[in-house]
């Protein structure tokens, strides 16, 4: 990255944003970086360089993006390297077991080779050789090899059983191990439960220090520690750097990892240790703001910045890009009923219900606007395969993401937007991005009965609520919105419904936070889509319905 000369020369404050992904596909991060730069901040966005990234540097508007390679050397728990008294006969973790199995198999293959060679020699003229040379003399070695093979397989099996038990959350020793470190170290227990969080620190720290930020905006739970430590180093050097933590979700409500039961307790402890270093906390909903304040005993309620869509003109550098035609990509005309789902595809998102229900919805098509790489691609392929099994393969269309500012216009060609997510703690807390995007596309919404979105939908009348994972009730809700879409679209005629569900309004809240913390005044603006500052200098939060 360049030095801080440009920012300091123009008197702009420098904001360094931190995120633990490759930026592509993260609309909240992209919008935050672009809008902050448009508001006059010198923005540098640091993300993680991964296999899908074609370049490690580019720009989002005036914001600069740099992706950093992050090593994964500390991400595996020490139990994968250490022996354990739980099963003392198990091989050491690593390649030792596989090596021993192959070595015994190679020994057995060598003996078979010698026996076969003797049989060939005897059949072709070496018949004077006593029979004992073919098998009897090898018998002790063969018996030894067979016994050793069983012993090796047993020890390898012990290793497999050990590793399975170490990751079983119901195993007593595993529970005791996690509980011990949490009791002994409290919020610092992540240092023993997930040392992989240090991998991010080692990758980001030098770059952050070289940029000398006035403010650090740390996105999500992995980056809060990186940002907090950078702030401490800056203040040790006499620079009053401020920290904003952006809580995208409630970390304790995140699904843990089946292969690592220590991971989730570590993330919870990590946030608990460093949240006190944040000068301001922002999050995605009023419900989550209240939960964060209660859980972490925060002195002030976090600011709410909804992940709302951009409704203004497209960015100047992308104004010439045409919005794709949703129905054209599906190969259908305007008369064909079309349901759309926009977002990631995995088990907890409940998207399978949209495919499973198509036999009960004759003529209806489904468009899945989702990621097209990695596990998301595998999940989408499974849905397409299931659609073929059900005889509706021609009615399911998997489409790639469009740019975040194109989403509402792109989706508006559908007849309804679907949010079939299951009951999970984080699913209950917010109006998620796709809900707001569907709203600005003026789509009737079919949503499962997760708390915040279900309550909002019932209040506004903009859609139908169905019982999560209940196919019959889902079919009922879809039939209702397709039978009378104008009834649900009429909710958007309310002048107050969508006014604060825009990124332009949310960006003003975030800019107020930045300026309050750094003491910088805002240039004179007349943009009426931005909210006014609240009393006592605290930005007024855009309210949800």
C-alpha positions as CSV (number, residue, x, y, z in Angstrom):
1,X,0.0,0.0,0.0
2,X,1.0,3.6,-0.4
3,X,2.2,5.7,2.5
4,X,-0.1,8.0,4.5
5,X,1.1,11.0,2.6
6,X,-2.1,11.5,0.5
7,X,-4.5,11.3,3.5
8,X,-2.4,13.6,5.7
9,X,-1.8,16.1,2.9
10,X,-5.5,16.6,2.4
11,X,-6.4,16.6,6.1
12,X,-8.6,13.5,5.7
13,X,-8.8,11.0,8.5
14,X,-7.6,7.5,7.7
15,X,-9.8,4.6,8.3
16,X,-8.5,1.0,8.1
17,X,-11.1,-1.6,7.8
18,X,-10.4,-5.2,8.7
19,X,-12.4,-8.3,7.4
20,X,-11.6,-12.0,7.6
21,X,-12.7,-12.8,4.0
22,X,-11.8,-11.9,0.4
23,X,-14.3,-9.0,0.3
24,X,-15.9,-10.3,-2.9
25,X,-19.5,-11.2,-2.1
26,X,-19.6,-9.3,1.3
27,X,-22.0,-6.5,0.5
28,X,-21.9,-4.9,3.9
29,X,-18.1,-4.5,3.8
30,X,-18.1,-3.2,0.3
31,X,-20.8,-0.7,1.0
32,X,-19.1,0.5,4.2
33,X,-15.8,1.0,2.5
34,X,-17.3,2.9,-0.5
35,X,-19.6,5.1,1.5
36,X,-16.9,6.1,4.0
37,X,-14.6,7.1,1.2
38,X,-17.4,9.1,-0.4
39,X,-17.9,10.9,2.9
40,X,-14.3,12.1,2.8
41,X,-12.3,9.4,4.7
42,X,-9.1,7.9,3.3
43,X,-10.2,4.2,3.4
44,X,-8.0,1.2,3.2
45,X,-9.8,-2.2,3.4
46,X,-7.6,-5.2,4.4
47,X,-9.0,-8.6,3.7
48,X,-7.7,-12.2,3.3
49,X,-6.2,-13.5,0.2
50,X,-7.7,-16.8,-0.8
51,X,-7.8,-19.2,-3.7
52,X,-10.6,-17.5,-5.5
53,X,-8.9,-14.1,-5.6
54,X,-7.4,-13.0,-8.9
55,X,-5.6,-10.0,-7.5
56,X,-4.6,-8.8,-4.1
57,X,-5.2,-5.0,-4.7
58,X,-8.0,-3.0,-6.3
59,X,-10.4,-0.2,-5.5
60,X,-14.0,0.1,-4.5
61,X,-14.8,3.6,-5.5
62,X,-12.1,5.7,-3.7
63,X,-11.5,3.0,-1.1
64,X,-8.4,0.9,-1.6
65,X,-8.5,-2.8,-1.0
66,X,-5.6,-5.1,-0.2
67,X,-5.8,-8.8,0.5
68,X,-3.2,-10.4,2.7
69,X,-2.0,-14.0,2.8
70,X,-2.9,-15.6,6.2
71,X,-1.0,-18.6,7.3
72,X,-3.0,-21.4,8.9
73,X,-0.2,-22.9,11.0
74,X,-1.8,-22.3,14.3
75,X,-5.4,-23.1,13.3
76,X,-5.2,-26.8,14.3
77,X,-5.6,-27.6,18.0
78,X,-2.6,-29.2,19.7
79,X,-4.5,-32.4,20.3
80,X,-3.9,-33.2,16.6
81,X,-0.2,-33.3,17.3
82,X,0.0,-34.8,20.8
83,X,-0.4,-38.2,22.2
84,X,-3.0,-38.8,24.9
85,X,-3.4,-41.1,27.9
86,X,-7.0,-41.6,26.9
87,X,-5.7,-44.3,24.4
88,X,-2.0,-44.9,25.2
89,X,-1.7,-47.6,22.5
90,X,-2.8,-45.2,19.7
91,X,-0.2,-44.1,17.2
92,X,1.0,-40.5,17.5
93,X,-1.1,-38.1,15.4
94,X,0.2,-37.3,11.9
95,X,1.5,-39.7,9.2
96,X,2.9,-42.3,11.5
97,X,-0.1,-44.7,11.3
98,X,-0.4,-44.5,7.6
99,X,3.3,-45.1,7.2
100,X,3.2,-48.2,9.4
101,X,0.2,-49.7,7.6
102,X,1.9,-49.2,4.2
103,X,5.2,-50.6,5.5
104,X,3.5,-53.9,6.6
105,X,1.6,-54.1,3.4
106,X,4.8,-53.6,1.5
107,X,6.4,-56.4,3.5
108,X,3.5,-58.7,2.7
109,X,3.7,-57.8,-1.0
110,X,7.4,-58.6,-1.0
111,X,6.8,-62.0,0.4
112,X,4.1,-62.7,-2.1
113,X,6.5,-61.6,-4.8
114,X,9.1,-64.2,-3.7
115,X,6.5,-66.9,-3.4
116,X,5.1,-66.2,-6.9
117,X,8.7,-66.1,-8.4
118,X,9.4,-69.5,-6.9
119,X,6.2,-70.9,-8.3
120,X,7.1,-69.5,-11.8
121,X,10.6,-70.9,-11.6
122,X,9.4,-74.3,-10.6
123,X,6.8,-74.4,-13.4
124,X,9.4,-73.5,-16.0
125,X,12.2,-75.9,-15.1
126,X,13.1,-75.3,-11.4
127,X,11.0,-78.2,-10.3
128,X,14.0,-79.8,-8.5
129,X,13.6,-77.1,-5.8
130,X,12.1,-78.6,-2.7
131,X,8.5,-77.4,-1.9
132,X,9.7,-76.0,1.4
133,X,11.4,-73.2,-0.5
134,X,8.1,-72.0,-1.8
135,X,6.1,-71.7,1.4
136,X,7.3,-73.6,4.4
137,X,10.4,-71.4,5.0
138,X,8.2,-68.3,4.6
139,X,5.6,-69.5,7.0
140,X,7.1,-67.8,10.2
141,X,7.5,-64.5,8.3
142,X,4.0,-64.7,6.9
143,X,2.5,-65.3,10.4
144,X,4.6,-62.5,11.8
145,X,3.5,-60.1,9.1
146,X,-0.2,-61.1,9.6
147,X,0.0,-60.6,13.4
148,X,1.9,-57.3,12.9
149,X,-0.7,-56.1,10.4
150,X,-3.5,-56.7,13.0
151,X,-1.4,-54.8,15.6
152,X,-0.8,-51.9,13.3
153,X,-4.5,-51.7,12.3
154,X,-5.5,-51.8,16.0
155,X,-3.2,-48.9,16.8
156,X,-4.4,-46.9,13.8
157,X,-7.9,-47.6,14.9
158,X,-7.1,-46.4,18.4
159,X,-5.8,-43.1,16.9
160,X,-9.1,-42.7,14.9
161,X,-11.2,-43.4,18.0
162,X,-9.1,-41.0,20.1
163,X,-9.5,-38.2,17.6
164,X,-13.2,-38.9,17.4
165,X,-13.5,-38.8,21.1
166,X,-11.5,-35.6,21.4
167,X,-14.0,-33.8,19.2
168,X,-17.1,-35.3,20.8
169,X,-18.7,-32.6,22.9
170,X,-20.3,-35.2,25.0
171,X,-17.1,-36.9,26.0
172,X,-16.3,-36.2,29.7
173,X,-12.6,-35.4,29.2
174,X,-13.4,-33.0,26.3
175,X,-15.9,-31.2,28.4
176,X,-13.5,-31.0,31.3
177,X,-10.7,-29.7,29.1
178,X,-12.8,-26.9,27.7
179,X,-14.3,-26.1,31.0
180,X,-10.9,-26.1,32.7
181,X,-9.4,-23.5,30.4
182,X,-12.6,-21.3,30.4
183,X,-12.6,-21.4,34.2
184,X,-8.8,-20.8,34.6
185,X,-8.4,-18.1,31.9
186,X,-11.9,-16.7,31.4
187,X,-12.0,-14.4,28.4
188,X,-8.4,-15.2,27.7
189,X,-9.1,-18.9,27.2
190,X,-9.3,-18.6,23.4
191,X,-5.5,-18.5,23.6
192,X,-5.5,-22.2,24.5
193,X,-8.7,-23.2,22.7
194,X,-8.1,-21.6,19.3
195,X,-4.5,-20.4,18.7
196,X,-5.5,-20.0,15.0
197,X,-6.8,-16.5,15.8
198,X,-3.1,-15.5,16.1
199,X,-2.7,-16.3,12.4
200,X,-4.8,-13.2,11.6
201,X,-2.7,-11.0,13.9
202,X,0.6,-12.1,12.4
203,X,-0.8,-11.4,8.9
204,X,-2.3,-8.0,9.6
205,X,-0.3,-6.3,12.3
206,X,2.6,-4.9,10.3
207,X,0.4,-3.6,7.5
208,X,-1.9,-1.8,9.9
209,X,1.0,-0.2,11.8
210,X,2.5,1.1,8.6
211,X,-0.8,2.7,7.6
212,X,-1.1,4.6,10.9
213,X,-4.9,4.8,11.0
214,X,-6.9,7.4,12.9
215,X,-9.7,4.8,13.2
216,X,-9.9,1.1,12.8
217,X,-13.2,-0.5,11.7
218,X,-13.0,-4.3,12.6
219,X,-15.7,-6.4,10.9
220,X,-17.1,-9.5,12.7
221,X,-15.7,-11.5,15.6
222,X,-12.3,-12.7,14.2
223,X,-11.0,-9.1,13.6
224,X,-11.9,-7.5,16.9
225,X,-8.7,-8.8,18.5
226,X,-6.5,-7.7,15.6
227,X,-8.1,-4.2,15.8
228,X,-7.8,-3.9,19.5
229,X,-4.1,-4.8,19.6
230,X,-3.4,-2.4,16.8
231,X,-5.1,0.4,18.7
232,X,-3.0,-0.5,21.8
233,X,0.2,-0.3,19.8
234,X,-0.8,3.0,18.2
235,X,-1.6,4.6,21.6
236,X,1.7,3.4,23.0
237,X,3.3,5.5,20.2
238,X,1.2,8.5,21.1
239,X,-1.4,8.2,18.4
240,X,-5.1,8.4,19.6
241,X,-6.4,5.7,17.2
242,X,-10.0,4.7,17.8
243,X,-11.7,1.3,17.3
244,X,-15.1,0.5,15.9
245,X,-16.3,-3.0,16.1
246,X,-18.9,-4.1,13.7
247,X,-20.8,-7.1,15.1
248,X,-22.4,-8.8,12.0
249,X,-24.0,-11.5,14.2
250,X,-24.2,-12.8,17.8
251,X,-21.1,-15.0,18.1
252,X,-22.6,-17.2,20.8
253,X,-25.4,-18.0,18.4
254,X,-23.1,-19.1,15.6
255,X,-23.1,-22.8,14.8
256,X,-20.0,-24.5,16.1
257,X,-17.8,-26.9,14.2
258,X,-18.3,-30.6,14.2
259,X,-14.6,-31.2,13.8
260,X,-13.6,-28.8,16.6
261,X,-15.7,-28.4,19.7
262,X,-13.3,-25.9,21.1
263,X,-13.8,-23.4,18.3
264,X,-17.0,-21.7,19.3
265,X,-16.1,-21.3,23.0
266,X,-12.8,-19.8,21.8
267,X,-14.6,-17.2,19.6
268,X,-17.0,-16.2,22.4
269,X,-14.1,-15.7,24.8
270,X,-12.2,-13.8,22.1
271,X,-15.0,-11.3,21.7
272,X,-15.5,-11.0,25.5
273,X,-11.8,-10.1,26.0
274,X,-11.6,-7.4,23.4
275,X,-15.0,-5.8,23.2
276,X,-14.1,-3.6,26.1
277,X,-11.4,-2.0,23.9
278,X,-13.9,-0.9,21.3
279,X,-14.7,2.9,21.4
280,X,-17.9,2.2,19.6
281,X,-19.9,-0.9,18.7
282,X,-22.2,-1.1,15.7
283,X,-24.4,-3.9,14.7
284,X,-27.1,-5.0,12.3
285,X,-30.4,-4.7,14.2
286,X,-32.1,-3.2,17.3
287,X,-32.6,-6.7,18.7
288,X,-29.0,-7.6,18.4
289,X,-27.9,-4.2,19.8
290,X,-29.9,-4.9,23.0
291,X,-28.5,-8.4,23.3
292,X,-24.9,-7.3,22.9
293,X,-25.4,-4.6,25.5
294,X,-26.9,-7.1,28.0
295,X,-24.4,-9.9,27.3
296,X,-21.3,-7.8,27.4
297,X,-22.5,-5.2,30.0
298,X,-21.8,-2.4,27.6
299,X,-22.1,1.1,29.0
300,X,-24.0,2.3,25.9
301,X,-26.3,0.6,23.4
302,X,-24.5,-0.3,20.1
303,X,-25.3,1.8,17.1
304,X,-27.5,0.1,14.5
305,X,-26.4,0.1,10.9
306,X,-28.8,-2.0,8.9
307,X,-27.3,-3.9,5.9
308,X,-29.7,-2.2,3.7
309,X,-29.5,-1.9,-0.1
310,X,-28.2,1.0,-2.0
311,X,-31.1,2.8,-3.7
312,X,-29.4,5.8,-5.2
313,X,-27.7,6.0,-8.5
314,X,-25.0,3.4,-9.2
315,X,-21.4,4.1,-8.4
316,X,-19.8,6.4,-11.0
317,X,-17.2,3.8,-11.9
318,X,-19.8,1.2,-12.6
319,X,-22.7,3.4,-14.0
320,X,-22.3,1.9,-17.5
321,X,-22.9,-1.7,-16.3
322,X,-26.4,-2.9,-17.2
323,X,-28.4,-4.9,-14.6
324,X,-28.9,-8.5,-15.8
325,X,-32.4,-9.7,-16.7
326,X,-33.5,-12.3,-14.1
327,X,-36.2,-13.9,-16.3
328,X,-34.0,-13.9,-19.3
329,X,-31.3,-15.8,-17.4
330,X,-34.0,-18.3,-16.4
331,X,-35.3,-18.6,-19.9
332,X,-38.9,-17.7,-19.0
333,X,-41.4,-15.1,-19.9
334,X,-43.3,-12.6,-17.7
335,X,-46.3,-14.8,-17.3
336,X,-44.4,-17.6,-15.6
337,X,-44.6,-17.6,-11.7
338,X,-41.1,-17.1,-10.4
339,X,-39.9,-17.4,-6.8
340,X,-36.4,-16.1,-6.0
341,X,-33.9,-16.8,-3.2
342,X,-30.8,-14.6,-2.9
343,X,-27.9,-15.6,-0.7
344,X,-25.8,-18.5,0.6
345,X,-27.1,-22.1,0.3
346,X,-26.6,-24.5,3.2
347,X,-28.7,-26.7,5.4
348,X,-29.8,-24.1,7.9
349,X,-31.0,-21.7,5.2
350,X,-33.8,-24.2,4.4
351,X,-33.6,-23.6,0.6
352,X,-34.3,-27.3,0.0
353,X,-38.0,-26.7,0.8
354,X,-38.3,-24.5,-2.3
355,X,-37.2,-27.5,-4.5
356,X,-39.1,-30.2,-2.5
357,X,-42.3,-28.2,-2.9
358,X,-42.3,-27.6,-6.6
359,X,-44.3,-30.8,-7.4
360,X,-47.1,-29.2,-5.4
361,X,-46.7,-25.9,-7.2
362,X,-47.3,-26.6,-10.9
363,X,-45.7,-24.2,-13.3
364,X,-43.8,-22.3,-10.6
365,X,-40.1,-21.7,-11.2
366,X,-37.4,-21.1,-8.6
367,X,-34.3,-18.9,-9.1
368,X,-31.4,-19.3,-6.7
369,X,-29.1,-16.3,-6.8
370,X,-26.2,-17.6,-4.9
371,X,-22.4,-18.3,-4.7
372,X,-21.1,-20.5,-7.4
373,X,-17.9,-21.9,-5.9
374,X,-16.7,-24.2,-3.1
375,X,-19.2,-25.7,-0.7
376,X,-21.9,-23.3,-2.0
377,X,-21.6,-24.8,-5.4
378,X,-21.8,-28.3,-4.0
379,X,-25.0,-27.4,-2.1
380,X,-26.5,-25.9,-5.2
381,X,-25.5,-29.0,-7.3
382,X,-27.3,-31.2,-4.7
383,X,-30.4,-29.1,-5.0
384,X,-30.3,-29.3,-8.8
385,X,-29.8,-33.1,-8.6
386,X,-32.8,-33.3,-6.3
387,X,-34.9,-31.3,-8.7
388,X,-34.1,-33.7,-11.4
389,X,-35.1,-36.6,-9.2
390,X,-38.5,-34.9,-8.6
391,X,-39.0,-34.2,-12.3
392,X,-38.8,-30.5,-11.9
393,X,-35.2,-29.9,-13.0
394,X,-36.2,-27.5,-15.8
395,X,-37.9,-25.3,-13.2
396,X,-34.8,-24.7,-10.9
397,X,-32.3,-22.1,-12.0
398,X,-29.0,-21.4,-10.2
399,X,-27.7,-17.9,-11.0
400,X,-24.5,-16.0,-9.9
401,X,-24.5,-13.0,-7.7
402,X,-24.9,-9.5,-9.3
403,X,-23.2,-6.4,-7.9
404,X,-24.7,-5.2,-4.6
405,X,-26.2,-2.0,-6.1
406,X,-28.0,-4.0,-8.8
407,X,-29.7,-6.5,-6.5
408,X,-33.1,-4.9,-5.9
409,X,-33.6,-4.1,-9.6
410,X,-32.4,-7.6,-10.6
411,X,-34.8,-9.3,-8.1
412,X,-37.8,-7.2,-9.0
413,X,-38.6,-9.3,-12.0
414,X,-39.7,-12.2,-9.7
415,X,-43.2,-12.7,-8.3
416,X,-42.0,-13.3,-4.7
417,X,-38.9,-13.4,-2.5
418,X,-38.4,-16.4,-0.2
419,X,-36.6,-16.6,3.1
420,X,-37.0,-20.2,4.4
421,X,-34.3,-20.2,7.1
422,X,-34.5,-22.5,10.1
423,X,-34.7,-21.5,13.7
424,X,-31.2,-20.6,14.8
425,X,-30.2,-17.9,17.4
426,X,-28.8,-15.5,14.9
427,X,-31.7,-16.0,12.5
428,X,-34.2,-14.7,15.0
429,X,-32.4,-11.3,15.6
430,X,-32.4,-9.2,12.5
431,X,-34.0,-8.1,9.2
432,X,-31.3,-9.8,7.1
433,X,-29.9,-8.3,3.9
434,X,-32.1,-10.3,1.6
435,X,-35.3,-9.2,3.4
436,X,-34.4,-5.5,2.8
437,X,-33.4,-6.2,-0.8
438,X,-36.7,-8.0,-1.4
439,X,-38.5,-5.0,0.1
440,X,-36.8,-2.5,-2.2
441,X,-37.6,-4.8,-5.1
442,X,-41.2,-4.5,-4.0
443,X,-41.6,-8.2,-3.8
444,X,-44.2,-10.1,-1.7
445,X,-42.1,-12.0,0.9
446,X,-42.6,-15.6,2.0
447,X,-40.6,-16.0,5.3
448,X,-40.3,-18.7,7.9
449,X,-41.5,-17.8,11.4
450,X,-38.1,-16.6,12.7
451,X,-38.9,-13.8,15.2
452,X,-37.9,-10.4,13.9
453,X,-38.7,-11.0,10.2
454,X,-42.0,-12.7,11.0
455,X,-43.1,-9.9,13.3
456,X,-42.2,-7.3,10.7
457,X,-44.0,-9.1,7.9
458,X,-47.1,-9.5,10.0
459,X,-47.0,-5.8,11.0
460,X,-46.4,-4.4,7.5
461,X,-48.5,-6.9,5.5
462,X,-45.8,-7.3,2.9
463,X,-45.9,-11.1,2.8
464,X,-46.8,-14.4,4.4
465,X,-45.2,-16.2,7.3
466,X,-45.0,-20.0,7.4
467,X,-43.8,-22.5,10.0
468,X,-40.1,-23.2,9.4
469,X,-39.5,-26.6,7.8
470,X,-43.2,-27.2,7.3
471,X,-43.6,-27.9,3.6
472,X,-47.4,-27.9,3.6
473,X,-47.5,-24.5,5.3
474,X,-44.8,-23.2,2.9
475,X,-47.0,-24.2,-0.1
476,X,-50.0,-22.4,1.5
477,X,-47.9,-19.2,1.9
478,X,-46.6,-19.3,-1.7
479,X,-50.1,-19.9,-3.1
480,X,-51.4,-17.0,-1.1
481,X,-48.9,-14.5,-2.4
482,X,-49.1,-15.8,-6.0
483,X,-52.9,-15.6,-5.9
484,X,-53.0,-11.9,-5.0
485,X,-49.5,-10.3,-5.3
486,X,-50.9,-6.7,-5.5
487,X,-52.3,-7.1,-2.0
488,X,-48.8,-7.6,-0.6
489,X,-47.0,-5.1,-2.9
490,X,-49.5,-2.4,-1.6
491,X,-47.5,-2.4,1.7
492,X,-44.7,-0.6,-0.1
493,X,-46.9,2.3,-0.9
494,X,-46.6,3.4,2.8
495,X,-44.3,6.5,2.6
496,X,-42.4,5.6,5.8
497,X,-41.7,1.9,5.2
498,X,-38.6,2.0,3.0
499,X,-37.2,5.5,3.8
500,X,-34.8,4.2,6.4
501,X,-34.2,0.8,4.8
502,X,-31.6,2.3,2.6
503,X,-27.8,2.2,2.8
504,X,-27.7,5.9,2.2
505,X,-29.5,6.4,5.6
506,X,-27.3,3.9,7.3
507,X,-24.1,5.4,5.9
508,X,-24.9,8.7,7.6
509,X,-25.1,6.8,11.0
510,X,-21.7,5.3,10.5
511,X,-20.2,8.5,9.4
512,X,-21.5,10.2,12.5
513,X,-19.9,7.5,14.6
514,X,-16.5,8.0,12.9
515,X,-16.6,11.8,13.3
516,X,-17.8,11.7,16.9
517,X,-14.9,9.4,17.8
518,X,-12.2,11.3,16.0
519,X,-13.5,14.8,16.6
520,X,-13.8,15.7,12.9
521,X,-16.6,17.8,11.6
522,X,-18.6,16.9,8.5
523,X,-18.4,19.0,5.4
524,X,-21.6,20.8,4.6
525,X,-24.0,18.3,3.0
526,X,-27.6,18.6,1.8
527,X,-28.4,15.0,1.2
528,X,-31.9,14.6,2.5
529,X,-31.7,10.8,2.5
530,X,-29.3,10.8,5.4
531,X,-30.7,10.8,9.0
532,X,-30.0,13.7,11.3
533,X,-27.8,13.4,14.3
534,X,-29.5,12.7,17.6
535,X,-29.3,14.5,20.9
536,X,-26.0,14.9,22.7
537,X,-24.0,14.1,19.5
538,X,-25.2,10.5,19.3
539,X,-26.2,9.5,15.8
540,X,-29.9,8.7,15.5
541,X,-30.3,5.1,14.5
542,X,-32.6,4.2,11.6
543,X,-35.4,2.3,13.2
544,X,-36.9,-0.9,12.0
545,X,-40.6,-1.5,11.8
